[in-house]
Amino acid sequence: AANQDLKAAAARFEQARAVVDVARSGLFPRLGISIQPLWQHDSINRPVGGHPGQTYDTYTVPFDLSYELDLWGRIRRTIESATALAEASADDVESVKLAIQAEVAADYFAVRTLDADKALLLSSIEVYRKSLELVRSRRAGGMISDLDVAQAETVLRTTETQLPDTVLQRTKFEHALAVLTGNNASLFRVAERPLDQTVFVIPTNLPSELLERRPDIAAAQRRVAAANAQ
């Protein structure tokens, strides 16, 4: 509701509807009228004739009436073209909406995936920390060498360094969601929750006619109709 791209597309649709109304007005008679007031004052230094110092007020109201017989269909084709363009603009609104929804969904699932990655990293860090304590205890007992301790420390430190990068990536996607939904990025928050592991399966036998339901395809078709009418 707060996305600026969607508002712009909706405004262009309203503009296209207005163009249809303008084109349709060609089917009716046109009446033009205007008021032209005129104020005139004779100079007191006027040498001959008239009334020096006299003021005259004149008001004229010219009007004209015209009507074009649409014998050859110019106006009807203009209306047809404008209507098709308005329908294309309506499809553009749906296309922008669909693109925004798809991007929001992709970014949302990316956030949830990073939440799962973060949970896994935290769990791994805890496991590696306990493993390091165990390795150190065994080293103190002389059961293993310093190399084993160094390897355990390396595994722990490597895993810990991945955590800030995961948090940074999540913040980027969170900010992207804020922009897409028209919110202030510095105040927008998505509560952490690991991604549900449900697998989404898209059927392989979807009919090709579904392509005709895509708003961008429909908009292109209506623009072809508009060009044909022109």
BADO-783225 format. One record per atom (N, C-alpha, C): residue number from 0; residue in one letter; atom name; x, y, z. Coordinates in steps of 0.001 Angstrom, whole numbers, plus 524288, in hexadecimal, padded with zeros to 5 digits. Example, Ala and Ser with C-alpha at 12.3 -4.5 7.8 and 13.67 -1.06 7.14 Angstrom:
zavex|donu|sefi|c1|c2|c3
0|A|N|83386|7E9C6|81E78
0|A|CA|8300C|7EE6C|81E78
0|A|C|83390|7F31C|81E78
1|S|N|83232|7F736|81BA8
1|S|CA|83566|7FBDC|81BE4
1|S|C|83264|8001E|81EBE
END
This chain:
zavex|donu|sefi|c1|c2|c3
0|A|N|8032E|7FB44|80000
0|A|CA|80000|80000|80000
0|A|C|80356|804F7|80000
1|A|N|80811|804A4|8020F
1|A|CA|80B65|8094E|80266
1|A|C|80FAB|80964|7FE3F
2|N|N|80FA3|805A2|7FAAF
2|N|CA|813CB|8055E|7F6C1
2|N|C|81312|809B2|7F2B9
3|Q|N|81733|80CC0|7F1DB
3|Q|CA|816D9|8114A|7EE67
3|Q|C|8167C|80FBA|7E8A3
4|D|N|818F8|80B74|7E70F
4|D|CA|81893|809A7|7E1A9
4|D|C|812F3|8083C|7E04F
5|L|N|81054|805BE|7E3F5
5|L|CA|80AE7|8043B|7E313
5|L|C|80763|8090B|7E2C9
6|K|N|80871|80CF4|7E614
6|K|CA|8055D|811CA|7E5E6
6|K|C|80618|8148E|7E0AC
7|A|N|80ADF|8148A|7DEAC
7|A|CA|80BE8|8170D|7D99B
7|A|C|80901|8143C|7D536
8|A|N|808FD|80F00|7D55D
8|A|CA|80630|80BFE|7D166
8|A|C|80055|80D09|7D1AE
9|A|N|7FE41|80D6D|7D66A
9|A|CA|7F8AE|80E92|7D70E
9|A|C|7F760|81405|7D502
10|A|N|7FAE5|817C1|7D5CC
10|A|CA|7FA08|81D11|7D3D9
10|A|C|7FA08|81D20|7CDE1
11|R|N|7FD82|81A0F|7CB78
11|R|CA|7FD8F|819C4|7C5BB
11|R|C|7F889|8174D|7C3B0
12|F|N|7F65D|813A8|7C697
12|F|CA|7F164|8114C|7C505
12|F|C|7ED00|81556|7C532
13|E|N|7ECD5|81876|7C952
13|E|CA|7E8E2|81C9B|7C9A6
13|E|C|7E988|8207F|7C536
14|Q|N|7EE58|821A9|7C3CA
14|Q|CA|7EF55|8252A|7BF67
14|Q|C|7ED37|822D2|7BA50
15|A|N|7EE14|81DC9|7B984
15|A|CA|7EC2D|81B30|7B4D0
15|A|C|7E639|81B32|7B495
16|R|N|7E3B2|81A98|7B908
16|R|CA|7DDF5|81AD2|7B928
16|R|C|7DC04|8203D|7B7AE
17|A|N|7DED7|8243D|7B95F
17|A|CA|7DD5B|82992|7B7F3
17|A|C|7DDE5|82A74|7B217
18|V|N|7E1E2|82822|7AFBE
18|V|CA|7E299|8289A|7AA17
18|V|C|7DE03|82620|7A734
19|V|N|7DC04|821C6|7A937
19|V|CA|7D76C|81F4E|7A6DE
19|V|C|7D2C4|82308|7A707
20|D|N|7D1FE|825A5|7AB6D
20|D|CA|7CDA3|8295C|7ABE2
20|D|C|7CE3F|82DD1|7A801
21|V|N|7D310|82FAB|7A74E
21|V|CA|7D400|833E1|7A387
21|V|C|7D2BC|83205|79E02
22|A|N|7D479|82D4C|79CB1
22|A|CA|7D36B|82B3A|79772
22|A|C|7CD8F|82A6E|7969A
23|R|N|7CAD0|8288F|79A96
23|R|CA|7C533|82793|79A16
23|R|C|7C224|82CA8|79977
24|S|N|7C434|830EF|79B76
24|S|CA|7C172|835EB|79AF8
24|S|C|7C0F7|837A4|7954D
25|G|N|7C43D|83566|791CA
25|G|CA|7C3DC|836CC|78C48
25|G|C|7BED4|83510|789BB
26|L|N|7BBEB|83191|78C2E
26|L|CA|7B6F3|82FCD|78A07
26|L|C|7B290|833B8|78ADF
27|F|N|7B36E|837B1|78E07
27|F|CA|7AF4D|83B5B|78F6C
27|F|C|7B090|840D1|78D58
28|P|N|7AC8B|84419|78CD7
28|P|CA|7AD88|8497C|78B1C
28|P|C|7B109|84C63|78EF9
29|R|N|7B400|85009|78CD1
29|R|CA|7B78A|8531B|7900D
29|R|C|7B5A2|858BF|79035
30|L|N|7B529|85ABF|794DD
30|L|CA|7B386|86020|795B1
30|L|C|7B7DE|8630C|79877
31|G|N|7B9BB|86728|795FD
31|G|CA|7BDC9|86A5C|79861
31|G|C|7BBAC|86FB8|799BA
32|I|N|7BCCC|87193|79E4C
32|I|CA|7BAD5|876A7|7A00C
32|I|C|7BEF2|87946|7A377
33|S|N|7BF44|87E5F|7A2FF
33|S|CA|7C2FC|88154|7A633
33|S|C|7C0DF|886CD|7A71B
34|I|N|7C256|8891A|7AB66
34|I|CA|7C0C0|88E71|7ACC1
34|I|C|7C577|891FF|7AC25
35|Q|N|7C4BE|89647|7A91E
35|Q|CA|7C915|899D8|7A813
35|Q|C|7C795|89F65|7A9D7
36|P|N|7C8DA|8A0D7|7AE9A
36|P|CA|7C7B8|8A630|7B06A
36|P|C|7CBC8|8AA10|7AE41
37|L|N|7C9F0|8AEAD|7ACF2
37|L|CA|7CD75|8B2BC|7AAE2
37|L|C|7CC65|8B7D1|7ADC9
38|W|N|7D060|8B9FD|7AFDB
38|W|CA|7CFFF|8BF0B|7B2A3
38|W|C|7D314|8C310|7AF88
39|Q|N|7D086|8C76F|7AE33
39|Q|CA|7D307|8CB6E|7AAEC
39|Q|C|7D20E|8D0D1|7AD47
40|H|N|7D60D|8D3F8|7AD41
40|H|CA|7D5B2|8D93F|7AF83
40|H|C|7D803|8DD38|7ABB0
41|D|N|7D4E1|8E11C|7AA4F
41|D|CA|7D6BC|8E54A|7A6C1
41|D|C|7DA20|8E925|7A9D0
42|S|N|7DE5E|8EA88|7A778
42|S|CA|7E1E6|8EE3B|7A9FB
42|S|C|7DF6A|8F3A3|7AA60
43|I|N|7E079|8F648|7AE99
43|I|CA|7DE68|8FBA3|7AF37
43|I|C|7E132|8FF64|7AB81
44|N|N|7E578|8FDB5|7A930
44|N|CA|7E866|900FE|7A57E
44|N|C|7E705|8FFBD|79FDE
45|R|N|7E2B4|8FCF5|79F26
45|R|CA|7E117|8FBA2|799D3
45|R|C|7DFC2|900A4|796E6
46|P|N|7E207|9016A|79245
46|P|CA|7E165|90682|78FAD
46|P|C|7DC0E|90751|78D33
47|V|N|7D9F9|90366|78A69
47|V|CA|7D533|9043A|78767
47|V|C|7D180|8FF9F|78843
48|G|N|7CC6B|900B6|788DE
48|G|CA|7C85F|8FCBB|7890F
48|G|C|7C889|8F98C|78E11
49|G|N|7C486|8F638|78E8C
49|G|CA|7C447|8F2D2|7930E
49|G|C|7C2E1|8F5B1|79806
50|H|N|7C3A6|8F335|79C44
50|H|CA|7C271|8F570|7A15D
50|H|C|7C74A|8F4F8|7A4C7
51|P|N|7CA71|8F8F8|7A4D1
51|P|CA|7CF41|8F8B8|7A7F7
51|P|C|7CE16|8F723|7AD9F
52|G|N|7D132|8F385|7AF9C
52|G|CA|7D085|8F1B5|7B4F7
52|G|C|7CC42|8EDB3|7B5B2
53|Q|N|7C991|8EC38|7B163
53|Q|CA|7C540|8E883|7B1C7
53|Q|C|7C763|8E2DF|7B214
54|T|N|7C4C2|8DFA0|7B528
54|T|CA|7C643|8DA1F|7B5B1
54|T|C|7C206|8D6B3|7B356
55|Y|N|7C3A5|8D2B1|7B060
55|Y|CA|7BFFE|8CF1F|7ADCC
55|Y|C|7C10D|8C98B|7AFB1
56|D|N|7BCF6|8C6C4|7B106
56|D|CA|7BD58|8C137|7B274
56|D|C|7BA84|8BE03|7AE4F
57|T|N|7BD40|8BA61|7ABEC
57|T|CA|7BAFF|8B723|7A7D0
57|T|C|7BBCB|8B164|7A930
58|Y|N|7B7A0|8AE65|7A8B4
58|Y|CA|7B7EE|8A8C2|7A9CA
58|Y|C|7B604|8A5C8|7A4F6
59|T|N|7B932|8A23D|7A31F
59|T|CA|7B7B2|89EEF|79EB0
59|T|C|7B7EF|8993D|7A066
60|V|N|7B431|8963D|79E80
60|V|CA|7B3E4|890B1|79FD5
60|V|C|7B39A|88D93|79ABB
61|P|N|7B803|88CB6|7981A
61|P|CA|7B7EC|889A3|79348
61|P|C|7B77F|883CB|7947F
62|F|N|7B4F0|880DF|79127
62|F|CA|7B4B5|87B2C|791BD
62|F|C|7B47E|878BC|78C52
63|D|N|7B61D|873EE|78C1E
63|D|CA|7B5E1|87115|78734
63|D|C|7B404|86B8B|78842
64|L|N|7B13B|86972|78490
64|L|CA|7AF12|86433|784EB
64|L|C|7B0DA|8611A|7802B
65|S|N|7B324|85C78|7812C
65|S|CA|7B4FC|85940|77CD5
65|S|C|7B3BF|8538F|77DE1
66|Y|N|7B326|850A6|779B6
66|Y|CA|7B215|84B10|77A2E
66|Y|C|7B459|8484D|77570
67|E|N|7B75E|8443E|7766E
67|E|CA|7B9DE|84150|77235
67|E|C|7B707|83C25|7717E
68|L|N|7B4F9|83B5B|76CC3
68|L|CA|7B295|83654|76B87
68|L|C|7B6EB|8324F|76AB3
69|D|N|7B6A7|82E2D|76DB4
69|D|CA|7BACD|82A3A|76D73
69|D|C|7B9AA|82659|76907
70|L|N|7B9BD|8286F|7643B
70|L|CA|7B861|82534|75FBF
70|L|C|7BC5F|820EB|75EC5
71|W|N|7C14E|82218|75F92
71|W|CA|7C567|81E61|75E3A
71|W|C|7C795|81B7B|76302
72|G|N|7C539|81C65|7678B
72|G|CA|7C6C4|8196B|76C2A
72|G|C|7CBAE|81B53|76EE2
73|R|N|7CD79|82013|76DA9
73|R|CA|7D240|82206|77031
73|R|C|7D196|82259|77611
74|I|N|7CD2D|82487|777BC
74|I|CA|7CC55|82529|77D5D
74|I|C|7CB98|81FD7|77FF0
75|R|N|7C8BD|81C5A|77D55
75|R|CA|7C7DF|8172C|77F9F
75|R|C|7CCFE|81431|7802B
76|R|N|7D058|814AF|77C47
76|R|CA|7D570|81207|77CA2
76|R|C|7D8DE|81486|780D6
77|T|N|7D865|819A3|7816A
77|T|CA|7DB5A|81C44|7858F
77|T|C|7D9A0|81A5F|78AF2
78|I|N|7D478|819D1|78B98
78|I|CA|7D268|817CE|7908C
78|I|C|7D436|8122F|79163
79|E|N|7D414|80F19|78D37
79|E|CA|7D5C5|809A5|78D9E
79|E|C|7DB82|8094B|78F38
80|S|N|7DEBE|80C9C|78CDB
80|S|CA|7E450|80C9C|78E2B
80|S|C|7E52D|80E57|793CA
81|A|N|7E28F|81296|7956A
81|A|CA|7E339|8148D|79ABC
81|A|C|7E14C|81097|79EBA
82|T|N|7DD0B|80DDF|79D7B
82|T|CA|7DAFD|809EA|7A116
82|T|C|7DED5|8056C|7A1AC
83|A|N|7E11E|803BE|79D3D
83|A|CA|7E4F1|7FF7C|79D7D
83|A|C|7E9B7|8010F|7A0AB
84|L|N|7EB69|805F6|7A011
84|L|CA|7EFE6|807CB|7A31D
84|L|C|7EE96|8081C|7A8E7
85|A|N|7E9BE|8099F|7AA17
85|A|CA|7E81E|809BC|7AF9B
85|A|C|7E81A|80436|7B1E4
86|E|N|7E63C|80072|7AED6
86|E|CA|7E654|7FB06|7B0A6
86|E|C|7EBED|7F91E|7B157
87|A|N|7EF6C|7FAD2|7ADD9
87|A|CA|7F4F0|7F96A|7AE63
87|A|C|7F736|7FBC9|7B35C
88|S|N|7F5A4|8009D|7B498
88|S|CA|7F77C|8031C|7B968
88|S|C|7F588|8002D|7BE35
89|A|N|7F0AB|7FE44|7BDEC
89|A|CA|7EE9F|7FB21|7C245
89|A|C|7F1CF|7F624|7C2EC
90|D|N|7F34D|7F3C1|7BE83
90|D|CA|7F6A5|7EF1B|7BED5
90|D|C|7FC10|7F082|7C0DB
91|D|N|7FDED|7F53A|7BF91
91|D|CA|802FD|7F6F4|7C19A
91|D|C|802DF|7F74C|7C78F
92|V|N|7FE7D|7F936|7C9AB
92|V|CA|7FDF1|7F976|7CF61
92|V|C|7FE73|7F3FD|7D1B3
93|E|N|7FBB0|7F03D|7CF50
93|E|CA|7FBF8|7EADE|7D143
93|E|C|8016B|7E895|7D08C
94|S|N|8040C|7EA17|7CC46
94|S|CA|8095D|7E821|7CB57
94|S|C|80D23|7EA26|7CF74
95|V|N|80CB9|7EF3B|7D0AC
95|V|CA|8100B|7F17F|7D4BD
95|V|C|80EDE|7EEF6|7DA02
96|K|N|809D7|7EE34|7DB11
96|K|CA|8084C|7EBBA|7DFFF
96|K|C|80A85|7E630|7E062
97|L|N|80A33|7E340|7DC0C
97|L|CA|80C2F|7DDEA|7DC0E
97|L|C|8121C|7DDD3|7DCD6
98|A|N|814D5|7E17A|7DA43
98|A|CA|81A89|7E1BB|7DAD8
98|A|C|81C0F|7E301|7E071
99|I|N|81928|7E6A4|7E2CE
99|I|CA|81A44|7E81C|7E83F
99|I|C|8193C|7E37B|7EBDE
100|Q|N|814D2|7E0D6|7EAFA
100|Q|CA|8138D|7DC50|7EE3E
100|Q|C|817B1|7D80E|7EDBE
101|A|N|81989|7D71F|7E8F9
101|A|CA|81D85|7D31D|7E823
101|A|C|8229B|7D499|7EADE
102|E|N|82414|7D992|7EA8B
102|E|CA|828E9|7DB47|7ED05
102|E|C|8286F|7DB1B|7F2F5
103|V|N|823E3|7DCAC|7F4FE
103|V|CA|822FE|7DC5C|7FAA7
103|V|C|8235F|7D6B3|7FC7E
104|A|N|820F1|7D327|7F983
104|A|CA|82118|7CDA0|7FAFF
104|A|C|826B7|7CB8D|7FAE9
105|A|N|8299B|7CCE0|7F6BE
105|A|CA|82F01|7CAFA|7F653
105|A|C|8325C|7CD03|7FACF
106|D|N|831D3|7D21A|7FBFE
106|D|CA|834EF|7D463|80035
106|D|C|83341|7D243|80587
107|Y|N|82E2D|7D150|80624
107|Y|CA|82C46|7CF3E|80B1E
107|Y|C|82E7F|7C9C9|80C18
108|F|N|82E51|7C67D|8081B
108|F|CA|8306C|7C134|808CA
108|F|C|83655|7C154|80982
109|A|N|838ED|7C52F|80723
109|A|CA|83E8E|7C5BC|807FE
109|A|C|83FA9|7C711|80DB2
110|V|N|83C6A|7CA90|80FF4
110|V|CA|83CFC|7CBE8|8157D
110|V|C|83C37|7C711|818E4
111|R|N|8382A|7C406|817AD
111|R|CA|8371B|7BF57|81ACB
111|R|C|83B78|7BB4D|81A39
112|T|N|83DA3|7BADA|81583
112|T|CA|841FD|7B73C|814B0
112|T|C|846B8|7B8EB|817DB
113|L|N|847C9|7BDFE|817FA
113|L|CA|84C2E|7BFF9|81B0D
113|L|C|84B2C|7BF4F|820E3
114|D|N|8463D|7BF9A|82279
114|D|CA|844F6|7BE7B|827F1
114|D|C|8465C|7B8D8|82944
115|A|N|84529|7B550|825A3
115|A|CA|84684|7AFCB|8267C
115|A|C|84C71|7AF15|82689
116|D|N|84F2A|7B1E0|82300
116|D|CA|854E4|7B18A|822EE
116|D|C|85738|7B386|8280C
117|K|N|85506|7B7D8|82A06
117|K|CA|856FD|7BA09|82EEB
117|K|C|85622|7B639|8336B
118|A|N|8517A|7B3D1|83392
118|A|CA|8505D|7B006|837B9
118|A|C|8541C|7AB6D|83768
119|L|N|8554B|7A9C4|83296
119|L|CA|858F0|7A569|831E7
119|L|C|85E74|7A6F4|8339B
120|L|N|8600F|7ABBF|8323F
120|L|CA|8653E|7AD90|833C6
120|L|C|865BD|7ADEF|839B6
121|L|N|861CA|7B00D|83C4B
121|L|CA|861F0|7B082|841FB
121|L|C|86246|7AB23|84486
122|S|N|85F49|7A775|8425F
122|S|CA|85F79|7A225|84471
122|S|C|864DB|79FB6|84392
123|S|N|8670B|7A0A1|83EE5
123|S|CA|86C38|79E70|83DB4
123|S|C|8706E|7A0DD|84123
124|I|N|87003|7A5F6|841FE
124|I|CA|873D7|7A89E|84555
124|I|C|873C8|7A65C|84AD0
125|E|N|86F1A|7A555|84CCB
125|E|CA|86EAF|7A312|85204
125|E|C|8711C|79D99|85231
126|V|N|8701C|79A9A|84E1C
126|V|CA|87259|7954D|84DE0
126|V|C|87848|7958C|84D88
127|Y|N|87A55|79906|84A09
127|Y|CA|87FFE|7996D|84960
127|Y|C|882A0|79B99|84E45
128|R|N|87FDA|79EFA|85120
128|R|CA|88217|7A11C|85604
128|R|C|882A2|79CC1|85A1C
129|K|N|87EAB|79976|85A9A
129|K|CA|87F01|79510|85E3A
129|K|C|88328|79128|85C75
130|S|N|88395|79081|85746
130|S|CA|8878E|78CEF|85538
130|S|C|88CFC|78EF4|85673
131|L|N|88DBE|7942B|8560B
131|L|CA|892CF|79674|85748
131|L|C|89421|795B0|85D0A
132|E|N|89046|7965A|86070
132|E|CA|89136|79579|86605
132|E|C|892DA|78FCF|86709
133|L|N|89053|78C35|8644C
133|L|CA|891B4|786B5|864EE
133|L|C|8973E|7859C|862F9
134|V|N|89892|78805|85E70
134|V|CA|89DD2|7873D|85C3D
134|V|C|8A1F2|7897B|85FE8
135|R|N|8A0E4|78DF9|86211
135|R|CA|8A497|79052|865BD
135|R|C|8A549|78CE1|86A99
136|S|N|8A117|78A94|86C6C
136|S|CA|8A170|7871B|870FE
136|S|C|8A4C6|7824E|86FBF
137|R|N|8A3F2|78045|86B10
137|R|CA|8A710|77BB7|86979
137|R|C|8ACD1|77D28|868BA
138|R|N|8ADB8|78206|866CA
138|R|CA|8B324|783C6|86632
138|R|C|8B5B3|78466|86B84
139|A|N|8B2B8|7866B|86F45
139|A|CA|8B4E6|786FA|8748F
139|A|C|8B649|781AE|876E3
140|G|N|8B374|77DAE|8753A
140|G|CA|8B4A3|77872|8772A
140|G|C|8B8C3|775B4|873FE
141|G|N|8BAE9|77865|8700E
141|G|CA|8BF0F|77630|86CE7
141|G|C|8BD3E|77224|86905
142|M|N|8B825|771FA|867CD
142|M|CA|8B61B|76E03|86443
142|M|C|8B6A0|76F91|85E80
143|I|N|8B6D6|774BA|85D7B
143|I|CA|8B755|77699|8581E
143|I|C|8BB55|77AFB|857FA
144|S|N|8BC8E|77CC4|8531F
144|S|CA|8C096|780C8|85277
144|S|C|8BE2A|78634|851F7
145|D|N|8C1A3|78A1D|851D2
145|D|CA|8BFD9|78F85|85111
145|D|C|8BD52|79046|84BB8
146|L|N|8BEE7|78D1B|847FA
146|L|CA|8BCA1|78D92|842BB
146|L|C|8B6C9|78C92|842D9
147|D|N|8B51B|788C6|845EC
147|D|CA|8AF83|787AC|84657
147|D|C|8AC8E|78C46|848B9
148|V|N|8AF03|78EC7|84C94
148|V|CA|8AC91|79366|84EFD
148|V|C|8AC29|797D0|84B0C
149|A|N|8B05A|7989E|84801
149|A|CA|8B055|79CC9|84418
149|A|C|8AC30|79BD1|83FF4
150|Q|N|8AB97|796F4|83E56
150|Q|CA|8A798|795B3|83A6D
150|Q|C|8A21F|796B9|83C84
151|A|N|8A115|79553|8415E
151|A|CA|89BF1|79644|843BC
151|A|C|89ADE|79C19|8443B
152|E|N|89EE4|79F21|845A3
152|E|CA|89E46|7A4C9|84601
152|E|C|89D2B|7A72D|840A0
153|T|N|89FCC|7A52C|83C9B
153|T|CA|89EFF|7A72E|8374E
153|T|C|89964|7A642|8357D
154|V|N|89769|7A19E|83679
154|V|CA|89202|7A05F|834F4
154|V|C|88E2E|7A40F|837AB
155|L|N|88F02|7A502|83CB3
155|L|CA|88B92|7A875|83FAC
155|L|C|88BD7|7AE0A|83DA3
156|R|N|89093|7B018|83CE1
156|R|CA|89139|7B57F|83B22
156|R|C|88F04|7B644|83597
157|T|N|88FCE|7B25D|83232
157|T|CA|88DBF|7B2BE|82CD9
157|T|C|887CE|7B312|82CE0
158|T|N|88564|7AFF6|83020
158|T|CA|87FAD|7B003|8307B
158|T|C|87DC1|7B52A|832C8
159|E|N|88075|7B730|8369F
159|E|CA|87EEA|7BC28|83910
159|E|C|87F46|7C0B2|83534
160|T|N|8831C|7C087|831B5
160|T|CA|883A9|7C4D0|82DE9
160|T|C|87F3C|7C4CC|829E6
161|Q|N|87C9F|7C078|82935
161|Q|CA|87841|7C040|8257A
161|Q|C|87358|7C2E1|82797
162|L|N|872FD|7C355|82CBE
162|L|CA|86E44|7C57A|82F23
162|L|C|86D50|7CB37|82DB7
163|P|N|87140|7CEC1|82E28
163|P|CA|87043|7D43B|82CB3
163|P|C|86EA2|7D4E3|8270A
164|D|N|870E6|7D1CD|82377
164|D|CA|86F75|7D237|81DF0
164|D|C|869CC|7D09B|81D1F
165|T|N|8681B|7CC92|81FE1
165|T|CA|862A4|7CAD9|81F78
165|T|C|85EEF|7CF16|82174
166|V|N|8605C|7D186|825D0
166|V|CA|85D23|7D5BE|82802
166|V|C|85CE8|7DA5A|82439
167|L|N|86163|7DBA3|821C0
167|L|CA|8618C|7DFF4|81E02
167|L|C|85E18|7DED5|81948
168|Q|N|85E72|7DA14|81730
168|Q|CA|85B36|7D8A6|812B6
168|Q|C|85566|7D8FA|81411
169|R|N|8540C|7D738|818C9
169|R|CA|84E8F|7D785|81A66
169|R|C|84CBD|7DD26|81AB5
170|T|N|85011|7E09B|81CB9
170|T|CA|84EB2|7E626|81D28
170|T|C|84DB6|7E87F|817C7
171|K|N|850CC|7E6F1|813F0
171|K|CA|85010|7E8FB|80E9A
171|K|C|84ABA|7E76F|80C72
172|F|N|8494F|7E27F|80D19
172|F|CA|84431|7E0BF|80B39
172|F|C|83FC6|7E349|80E53
173|E|N|840A0|7E435|81350
173|E|CA|83CBB|7E6D3|8168D
173|E|C|83BE2|7EC66|814AA
174|H|N|8401F|7EF17|81340
174|H|CA|83FAA|7F464|81126
174|H|C|83CEC|7F459|80BD7
175|A|N|83E05|7F055|808B3
175|A|CA|83B5C|7EFE4|803A4
175|A|C|83578|7EF53|8046C
176|L|N|833E8|7EC33|8083E
176|L|CA|82E56|7EBA4|8096F
176|L|C|82BFD|7F0D4|80B2F
177|A|N|82EF8|7F3E0|80E1A
177|A|CA|82D11|7F8F9|80FDC
177|A|C|82C02|7FC85|80B36
178|V|N|82F96|7FC9A|80773
178|V|CA|82EE6|7FFE2|802CC
178|V|C|82A29|7FE15|7FFA4
179|L|N|829A7|7F8FE|7FEE4
179|L|CA|8255D|7F6DA|7FBC2
179|L|C|8200D|7F7F1|7FE39
180|T|N|81FDF|7F825|80361
180|T|CA|81AE6|7F903|8060F
180|T|C|81A25|7FEAD|807AE
181|G|N|81DBE|80222|805FB
181|G|CA|81D1A|807B2|80712
181|G|C|81DF4|80931|80CB7
182|N|N|82169|80668|80F6A
182|N|CA|82280|80789|814E8
182|N|C|827FC|809C7|81594
183|N|N|828CE|80C4C|81A0C
183|N|CA|82DF2|80E61|81B59
183|N|C|8318A|809D3|81CC1
184|A|N|835D4|8094A|819CB
184|A|CA|83950|804CE|81A91
184|A|C|83BAD|804A9|82007
185|S|N|83CB1|80938|82248
185|S|CA|83F29|80958|8276C
185|S|C|83B73|807A2|82BC3
186|L|N|83654|807BB|82AAA
186|L|CA|8327F|80646|82EAB
186|L|C|82FD8|80117|82D83
187|F|N|830A4|7FF11|828D4
187|F|CA|82DF3|7FA4E|82734
187|F|C|830B3|7F57A|82956
188|R|N|82DC5|7F1E9|82B9D
188|R|CA|82FFB|7ED2F|82DCD
188|R|C|82C9D|7E876|82C65
189|V|N|82F45|7E424|82B54
189|V|CA|82CA9|7DF21|82A84
189|V|C|82EA1|7DB74|82EC0
190|A|N|82B1E|7D9A4|83213
190|A|CA|82CB0|7D645|83666
190|A|C|82F55|7D158|8345A
191|E|N|8335C|7CFAC|8370E
191|E|CA|8363D|7CB0D|83558
191|E|C|832F2|7C622|8362A
192|R|N|832D5|7C303|83218
192|R|CA|8301C|7BE00|83264
192|R|C|83238|7BA89|82E10
193|P|N|83464|7B608|82F55
193|P|CA|8368D|7B299|82B46
193|P|C|83273|7B11C|8273D
194|L|N|83437|7B045|8227B
194|L|CA|830C5|7AEEC|81E26
194|L|C|82E52|7A99B|81EFD
195|D|N|82939|7A95B|81E27
195|D|CA|82687|7A458|81E4D
195|D|C|828A0|7A0F9|819D5
196|Q|N|829D6|79C2B|81AF8
196|Q|CA|82C50|798C7|8171D
196|Q|C|82875|7964F|81344
197|T|N|823A8|7985A|81308
197|T|CA|81FDB|79652|80F50
197|T|C|821CC|7973D|809BB
198|V|N|8218D|79343|8068E
198|V|CA|8235D|793AB|80121
198|V|C|81EC1|7950C|7FD9E
199|F|N|81F63|7992A|7FA84
199|F|CA|81B4D|79AC9|7F6E5
199|F|C|81C58|79840|7F199
200|V|N|818A2|7953B|7EFCA
200|V|CA|8193B|7926F|7EAD8
200|V|C|8159A|794D9|7E6CD
201|I|N|817D3|7968A|7E273
201|I|CA|814BA|798AF|7DE25
201|I|C|8138C|79448|7DA56
202|P|N|80E97|7935A|7D91E
202|P|CA|80D41|78F20|7D57F
202|P|C|80FDC|78FEA|7D034
203|T|N|8113B|78B9A|7CDB8
203|T|CA|813E3|78BE6|7C8A3
203|T|C|81016|78BFB|7C414
204|N|N|80B13|78B21|7C50D
204|N|CA|8074F|78AC1|7C0CB
204|N|C|803D0|78F9D|7C07B
205|L|N|805E0|7941A|7C209
205|L|CA|802C3|798E7|7C1AF
205|L|C|801EA|79A49|7BBEE
206|P|N|7FD3A|79BDC|7BA75
206|P|CA|7FC36|79D19|7B4F2
206|P|C|7FEEB|7A228|7B350
207|S|N|8006D|7A252|7AE54
207|S|CA|8030C|7A702|7AC4D
207|S|C|7FF5F|7ABB1|7AC33
208|E|N|7FA3C|7AAC4|7AC8A
208|E|CA|7F682|7AF19|7AC8E
208|E|C|7F741|7B2A4|7B14E
209|L|N|7F9F3|7B0A6|7B548
209|L|CA|7FAEB|7B3EC|7B9E3
209|L|C|7FE19|7B8C1|7B870
210|L|N|8012E|7B85B|7B439
210|L|CA|8043A|7BCE6|7B28A
210|L|C|800B2|7C17B|7B130
211|E|N|7FC03|7C049|7AF2C
211|E|CA|7F872|7C470|7ADAA
211|E|C|7F653|7C759|7B26C
212|R|N|7F6E7|7C51C|7B705
212|R|CA|7F516|7C7B6|7BBC2
212|R|C|7F92D|7CB62|7BDFB
213|R|N|7FDE6|7CB3E|7BBC6
213|R|CA|801ED|7CED7|7BD9C
213|R|C|8007C|7D460|7BC02
214|P|N|80078|7D820|7BFB1
214|P|CA|7FECD|7DD72|7BE5F
214|P|C|80251|7E01E|7BA60
215|D|N|80760|7DEDA|7BA4F
215|D|CA|80ABE|7E15F|7B675
215|D|C|80981|7DF6F|7B0F4
216|I|N|80804|7DA6B|7B06A
216|I|CA|80663|7D864|7AB53
216|I|C|80148|7DB01|7A9A7
217|A|N|7FD9C|7DB6D|7AD51
217|A|CA|7F89C|7DDF0|7AC19
217|A|C|7F95F|7E3A1|7AA95
218|A|N|7FCDF|7E662|7AD3B
218|A|CA|7FDDD|7EBE3|7ABF4
218|A|C|80021|7EC6B|7A67A
219|A|N|803B3|7E8E2|7A513
219|A|CA|805F6|7E911|79FD1
219|A|C|801CC|7E818|79BAD
220|Q|N|7FE34|7E47E|79CC4
220|Q|CA|7FA0A|7E363|79907
220|Q|C|7F680|7E81B|7984A
221|R|N|7F541|7EAD0|79C87
221|R|CA|7F1D7|7EF66|79C1A
221|R|C|7F497|7F3E3|79945
222|R|N|7F9B3|7F44B|799C7
222|R|CA|7FC91|7F85B|796ED
222|R|C|7FCB0|7F728|7910F
223|V|N|7FCCC|7F22E|78FC5
223|V|CA|7FC56|7F0B4|78A43
223|V|C|7F700|7F261|78832
224|A|N|7F2D6|7F17B|78B47
224|A|CA|7ED8E|7F31A|789BB
224|A|C|7ED45|7F902|7891B
225|A|N|7EFCB|7FBE1|78CA6
225|A|CA|7EFB8|80193|78C46
225|A|C|7F281|8036C|78756
226|A|N|7F6F4|80108|78623
226|A|CA|7F9D5|80275|7816A
226|A|C|7F6B2|8013E|77C88
227|N|N|7F3D2|7FCE4|77C99
227|N|CA|7F090|7FB76|77828
227|N|C|7EC3F|7FF83|77761
228|A|N|7E9DE|80145|77B9B
228|A|CA|7E5C1|80536|77B30
228|A|C|7E7DF|80A66|7792E
229|Q|N|7ECBD|80BAB|77AC4
229|Q|CA|7EF0D|81087|778E4
229|Q|C|7F04A|81048|77311
END
